[in-house]
Amino acid sequence: MPRFIKSLVTISVLSSFIAAPLILSAEQATAKPRRGTNANYIGAGVAAGVTNGGKNGDAGDAATFGGNLSGRVKLGDLPVSARGQVLWSDDTTAIIPQVSVDAPIARGTNAYVGVGYSFVEKDGKATPLGNKDALAVTAGVESEVGRNFLIYSNATVGVDAYKDNSASAVSINGGVGYRFR
């Protein structure tokens, strides 16, 4: 039963992070055709690990709260972007280069799905996305909220991201980005 409640809370939090940019951009989407954002940006915010490696809260596998740096560079006219995330905790950092497919869902707003790899700087130390190198899959939303600013949120899953355990890690991330081009 506790696992069910934890899953329900995780899904609820993820849904609220993904829904927030959609609600904020709803008034922009009323009369114009869908045209997402093509902004290249760098941003900063929070990262919350919502899973642990199942070893009863050992320091190296506990769910961890930290910060994130995120960036996006649009690749040509295709709906593809190069992305990067850096998720950190008190112990270490996970560096995650990714490639994503972007879909416009409203004016100035994209949903995206990306895949990459998480490189943990200190193997065995907790990050918001597990404690070892792992395949990383991300789903998120980004929305322009001003001429040069965006908000973004995403959920990143690290597949087999815990040392001595095959559990996946989930991190929910959000922040504010500054458009640089």
N, C-alpha and C positions, 0 to 999 in steps of 0.2 A: 503493500500500500504506500509506504513512503516514496518508493521509486516512482509510482504513478503520480503522486503529488508533485514530486520534483520535475517530472516530465511536463506536467500541466503548467507549472510555474515557468519553466523554460520556454514553452511554446507561447505563453501569454506575454512574456517580456519581449521575445523575438517579434511577435506580431505588433506590439506597440512601437518598437523601434522602426519597423518597416512601414507602418501606417502613418507615422507622424509626418514625414515629408509629403506623402500623398495628400493628406488633409491640408497642409500648409499651401500646397500648390493647386488645390481644387478650383479656386476662383480664377486662376489663370487659364484653365483648360476648357472653359465654357464655350467660347465662340470660335476658337481657332483650331486648326488641325493639330494633331499630335506632332510635336517636334521637341524631342528631348534636348538635353544639353550636350554640347560638344566641348565643354570647358576642360582645359588642362588645369589641375589644381594640386595643391598640397594642403593637408589639414592635420589637425590635432584634436584629440579628445580622450575618451575613456575606453577601457577594455575590461570586460568582466568575464572571467572564466566561470562557467556554470556547471562544470562536471569535475569529477576527480577520478584518479586512477584506481579507486576501489581498495586502497590499502588503509582505510580508516583514518584519513587525514594526515598521513605522513607528509612532512614538509615538501618533499619533491613531487607529490602528486595531488596536493590539495587544490581545490578551486581557488583561483587567485584573482584579485582585483588589481588593475594597473592602468596604464595609459596606452595610447596608440598614436602613431603618425601614419597617415595614409596619403597616397598620391595616385594620380591618374594622368596618363598621356594618351590622347586619342590617336589611333593609327590610321591615317588617311581617311578615305571616304567610306570605308567599311565600318560596320557597327562593332568594331573590335578595339579594345584598349589594352595598353600595358599598365599594370597596377602594381603597387607595392604597399605592404603594411609592415610596420615595426610595432610589435606588441611587447610591452615590458612589465615587469613586476619588480619587487624589491630584490629578487635573486638574480634574474638574468633577462635576456631579450630573445624574442623569436623574430627572425627576419623572413618575410614572405613575399617573394616576387611572384606575380601572377599575370595571366592573360585572361581577359573577360570578353564576353559577348554582351552588348548593351542593347536595350530595347526602350525606345521612347514610350512613356505611358501617359504623359501630359506635357504641356508646354514647360520647358525648362527642367523636366524630370525624367530620369532614366531608372529602370530596374536593370540589374545586371547579375550575371552568373559567371564566376571565374574559377580557374583551377591553377594551382601553383604548388610550391613546396615550402614548408616551414623549416628553417634552419635555426635550431636552438643553440645559443652561444655556449652555455654550460650544460652539457648533457646531464640529466638527472635533477636539475634545479627547476622549480616551478615557474611557468609563464602562464598567461591567461589561455594559452593554447597547448597545454600539455607540458611534458618535460623531456621530449626527444624529437629529433627530426622526423617529419611526417608529410605525407601528401596533404594538401590543404584545398578545400573546396569552399567557395564563398558565394553567398547570395545577398544582395543588398539593393539599396535605393539611394539616389543622390538627387538633390533638388536645388536649383538656384533660388536664393532668397534676397538677392540684391544684385547690383551690377557686377561686383567682383567677389561675392560670397556665396557659398553653398553649404548645405548641411548634408550629412551622409550618415547612413547606418547600415550595418551588415551583420550577418552571422557567419562565422567561419568554423568549419568542422575540420579538425585534424584527425585523419584516419590512422588508427593504431599509434596514437601520439603519446602513450605512456610507457615508460621503461618497465620491463618485467610484467606487462599487462597488455592485452590486445584491445583495451577500451579506446573509444574515440573521444576526443576533447571537443568542446563547443565553447566558443568565445563570442560574446555579443559586443559590438563596437559601435561607437557613434562619435561624431564631432562636427567641427566647423572647418570648412576649407576656404582657401584664398585662391582665386583664379589668377594664373600667371600668363595665360595666353589664350 
